């Protein structure tokens, strides 16, 4: 892989920094404030239904979650939820717009090492709201390592082929690093590239999919192990 790859594409949320943990906590606040109207499981299910219905117009990210939480709260309570409960849900959801985006262990060191090889073009491709994602990238301090930063509304074959066209490389010259098999790994494998899967301890249900084995898929336990693939024994 090392001798073939020219471009390494990195996912952001839950690959470079913790993201889902904060969303899970916000959902805990949501279910706690609405416990009069259903169990945590029932409320989470209603929230996911609302999020899914809103995706075509709101996309992904904290703003979409915030609107979906407000909408779901009004729906399950028949618009009777007290204002103070809504305020606490809103405050919790809005806090997602300022989550720290602190790099996970070894991420900055590994990106620095990859950048210094001069062998690869490092690209960050993240899914979500443009302003929110750009702000997280700035807060993380990792933007200096990336040749390009791309924010998209979805990740699929088209998005990876677009990068191939812009960078003038074949899919077989691209490796994608990420925690989501559905968004980061499967699309690049389907067009002949390499996928490096680094699972995170929690996953948004929308990203859950059936995984499969493939010669071009590598699974790692930590981000730092990327050096074994792309740097060691140079």
C-alpha positions in Angstrom: 0.0 0.0 0.0 2.7 2.5 1.0 4.4 2.4 -2.5 1.0 2.9 -4.3 -0.7 5.5 -2.2 -0.3 9.2 -3.0 -3.3 10.7 -1.3 -4.5 9.9 2.3 -8.0 11.1 3.1 -8.9 11.4 6.8 -12.3 11.5 8.4 -12.6 14.0 11.2 -15.3 13.3 13.9 -14.4 10.3 16.0 -11.3 9.7 14.0 -9.2 12.8 14.8 -11.2 13.9 17.9 -14.1 12.7 20.1 -17.4 13.8 18.8 -20.1 11.2 19.3 -19.6 11.0 23.1 -20.8 14.6 23.3 -23.8 13.9 21.1 -24.7 10.9 23.3 -24.6 13.1 26.4 -26.9 15.7 24.8 -29.3 12.9 24.0 -29.2 11.8 27.6 -30.2 15.3 28.6 -33.0 15.1 26.0 -34.4 11.9 27.3 -34.1 12.9 30.9 -36.0 16.2 30.3 -38.8 14.3 28.5 -39.0 11.2 30.7 -42.6 12.1 31.5 -43.5 11.4 27.9 -41.7 8.0 27.3 -38.8 5.8 28.2 -35.3 6.7 27.1 -35.5 4.1 24.4 -38.8 5.3 23.1 -37.7 9.0 23.1 -34.4 8.1 21.3 -36.3 6.2 18.7 -38.6 9.2 18.1 -35.6 11.5 17.9 -33.9 9.3 15.3 -37.1 9.2 13.2 -37.2 13.0 13.3 -33.5 13.3 12.4 -33.8 10.9 9.5 -36.8 12.8 8.2 -34.9 16.1 8.5 -31.7 14.9 6.8 -32.6 16.0 3.3 -33.1 19.6 4.4 -30.9 19.9 7.5 -28.1 17.4 6.8 -25.9 16.4 9.7 -24.4 18.0 12.8 -25.2 19.9 15.9 -27.6 22.4 14.3 -29.6 19.6 12.8 -29.7 17.7 16.1 -30.8 20.8 17.9 -33.7 21.5 15.6 -34.7 17.8 15.6 -34.7 17.7 19.4 -37.0 20.7 19.7 -39.3 19.2 17.1 -39.4 15.8 18.7 -40.0 17.3 22.2 -43.0 19.2 20.9 -44.3 16.1 19.1 -44.0 13.6 22.0 -45.5 16.0 24.5 -48.3 17.3 22.2 -46.6 20.7 22.6 -47.1 20.6 26.4 -43.5 20.3 27.4 -42.6 23.1 29.9 -40.4 25.9 28.7 -37.7 25.2 31.3 -37.3 21.6 30.0 -37.0 22.9 26.4 -34.4 25.5 27.6 -32.3 22.8 29.1 -32.5 20.6 26.0 -31.6 23.6 23.9 -28.7 24.6 26.0 -27.3 21.1 25.9 -27.7 20.8 22.1 -26.2 24.2 21.5 -23.1 23.2 23.5 -22.3 20.8 20.7 -21.3 23.8 18.6 -18.4 24.5 20.9 -17.2 21.0 21.8 -13.4 21.0 22.3 -12.3 18.9 19.3 -9.2 17.9 21.3 -7.1 15.5 19.1 -7.3 11.9 20.2 -4.1 10.4 21.6 -1.3 10.2 19.0 -3.2 12.0 16.3 -1.2 15.2 16.1 2.1 13.3 16.3 1.1 10.9 13.6 -0.2 13.6 11.2 3.0 15.5 11.8 5.1 12.5 10.9 3.1 11.7 7.8 3.3 15.3 6.7 7.1 15.4 7.1 7.6 12.4 4.9 6.7 14.6 1.9 5.3 11.4 0.2 1.6 12.0 0.7 -1.0 14.6 0.1 -3.1 14.7 3.3 -6.7 15.6 2.8 -9.4 16.0 5.5 -12.9 15.2 4.3 -15.7 15.6 6.9 -19.4 15.4 6.7 -21.7 18.0 8.3 -22.4 21.7 8.6 -19.8 23.8 6.9 -19.3 26.4 9.7 -19.5 23.9 12.5 -17.0 21.6 10.9 -14.6 24.4 10.0 -14.7 25.7 13.6 -13.9 22.3 15.0 -11.0 21.9 12.6 -9.6 25.3 13.8 -10.1 24.4 17.5 -8.3 21.1 17.0 -5.2 22.8 15.7 -4.8 20.1 13.1 -5.6 22.2 10.0 -1.9 22.9 9.4 -1.3 19.3 8.4 -3.8 19.2 5.6 -3.2 20.0 2.0 -7.0 20.4 1.5 -10.0 20.4 3.8 -13.4 19.4 2.3 -16.8 19.6 4.0 -19.5 17.5 2.3 -23.1 16.7 3.0 -22.6 13.0 2.4 -19.7 10.6 1.7 -20.2 8.2 -1.1 -18.6 6.9 -4.3 -19.2 10.3 -6.1 -17.4 12.3 -3.4 -14.3 10.0 -3.6 -14.3 10.0 -7.4 -14.5 13.9 -7.3 -11.3 13.9 -5.3 -9.6 11.5 -7.7 -10.5 13.9 -10.5 -9.3 17.0 -8.8 -6.1 15.4 -7.5 -5.4 13.6 -10.8 -5.0 10.2 -9.2 -6.5 6.8 -9.6 -8.7 5.3 -6.8 -5.9 2.7 -6.3 -3.6 5.6 -5.2 -6.0 6.7 -2.4 -6.3 5.5 1.2 -9.1 6.6 3.4 -8.7 6.6 7.2 -11.9 6.7 9.3 -14.1 5.2 12.0 -17.2 4.7 9.9 -17.2 1.6 7.7 -20.3 2.9 5.9 -19.0 6.4 5.0 -15.2 6.1 5.1 -14.4 2.5 4.1 -17.0 0.9 1.9 -17.2 3.6 -0.8 -13.4 3.8 -1.4 -13.2 -0.1 -1.5 -16.0 -0.2 -4.1 -14.0 2.0 -6.5 -10.6 0.2 -5.9 -8.9 2.2 -3.2 -7.7 1.3 0.3 -9.6 1.6 3.5 -8.0 1.9 6.9 -10.7 1.3 9.6 -10.1 2.6 13.1 -13.3 1.9 15.1 -14.3 4.3 17.8 -15.9 3.2 21.1 -19.3 4.7 20.2 -21.1 5.1 16.9 -24.2 7.0 15.7 -26.8 4.5 14.6 -27.1 6.1 11.2 -23.5 5.0 10.5 -24.0 1.4 11.5 -23.8 -1.1 8.7 -22.7 -4.7 8.0 -19.0 -4.9 7.7 -17.0 -7.2 5.4 -13.5 -8.4 4.8 -11.5 -7.3 1.8 -7.8 -7.4 0.9 -7.7 -3.6 0.7 -9.1 -3.1 4.1 -6.8 -2.7 7.1 -8.2 -2.5 10.7 -6.2 -0.7 13.3 -6.6 -0.4 17.1 -5.0 3.1 17.2 -4.3 6.1 15.0 -0.6 5.8 15.7 -0.4 2.5 14.0 -0.7 4.4 10.7 3.1 4.9 10.9 3.6 1.2 10.6 1.8 1.3 7.2 3.1 4.5 5.7 6.4 5.4 7.4 8.2 2.4 9.1 11.0 0.8 7.1 11.2 3.6 4.6 
